[in-house]
C-alpha cells in the first residue's frame, strides 16, 4: 500500500536508538527523508549511516539535548519545515521526583517538567504554522509507559504530567484538524502484557508500524488520539 508520504521530511526525536530509531527506520522504509537526533554523537552518526544505506533516503543528523531551547533550535534548523514530527517524552529512569524547597530539588523538578512536558509541546508549536500553511502535517508523540516497579515513587507526578500533555495535544489537534494536520500520542511498555480485556505482548515492530500508519496521507481523519498499544480498546479516545 502506498502511504503517500514518500519524498516528505520527518524530524524524529531521540532516534539514535530505541523506539525513536525504530520509527525513523520505518518512515525511511516508506521513502521519507529523516532528521535523526540524539545526545550521543557516535550513536546518531551510526543510526544516520545505517538508515541512509538501508533505504536510500536523505538523512540529516543532529546531536543535541532537546530538553534545552538551544538543542531544540539545532534540531529544527536541520530541516525547518518538516512534514512529519515524531516527539518523545520518554521516561528518563530517575527514581523519583524530588520533594522539598531547596534549590537543587527545584532545579530537578524543573528539568523533569522540561523533559516530559515542555520539550514536546515546544517542538509541536514550532512546526504547526508551516504544516498548516502547506495543509499537511503529521505529529506523533511517543510516551512509553513507566515500568510498574518504578511507579510507586513517581505515579502521581507522572500521571499529572501525562494528563497535562495529553490535554494540550488534544486541544491543539482539534484546532488544526481542518488544515489536514493531525496530532496523536502513542504509549506502550514494550514487552509487557496489555491491560484490560485484551491481554497480549506488545511486539517491537508494532509501535513503529502504528506510528507510520498515523503519519500516512490516508490518516488525516485520525487526530487527537491517545493510543495505548496492547491495552484495552476503550483506551482509544477521539476528540
Secondary structure, DSSP 8 states (H G I E B T S, - for coil): ---S-TT-EEEETT-SSHHHHHHHHHHHHTT-EEEEEES-HHHHHHHHHHHHHHH---EEEEE--TTSHHHHHHHHHHSTT-SEEEEE------S----SSSHHHHHHHHHHHIIIIIHHHHHHHHHHHHHHHHT-EEEEEE-----HHHHHHHHHHHHHHHHHHHHHHHHHHHHHGGGTEEEEEEE--TTSB--TT---B--HHHHHHHHHHHHSGGGTT--S-EEETTS-GGG----
